[in-house]
């Protein structure tokens, strides 16, 4: 069964010429090597991203645990407060500690995310440089 050549959807399989293809892509081995390297770089980047997200999750859980412990301790102290002034003092110390704890947590997370981005994009940057050198040589 052959398609009519007048159809706009017919693909001219007989027009394929292996020699023309080879001359257009003279270094097919280097192209496959470049593609393999790109896949390896992508895999390394994905692994670094996943590891960074796991580390971020663990860091956040540790921060939340610390924050909950601080809240529970403050609640116990508030229950034992003898006067309104003592309760206000305990609450003020709690707010100060919670604020400092949150700032510390945000700082840790921002450093972790920056490191993760650096590690995740490093293999891709190396591959892009390799591809650029390869295209200049061609």
Secondary structure, 3 states (H helix, E strand, C coil): CCCCCCCCCCCCHHHCCHHHHHHHCCCHHHHHHHHHHHHHHHHHHHHHHHHHHHHHHHHHHHHHHHHHHHHHHHHHHHHHCCCHHHHHHHHHHHHHHHHHHHHHHHHHHHHHHHHHHHHHHHHHHHHHHHHHHHHHHC
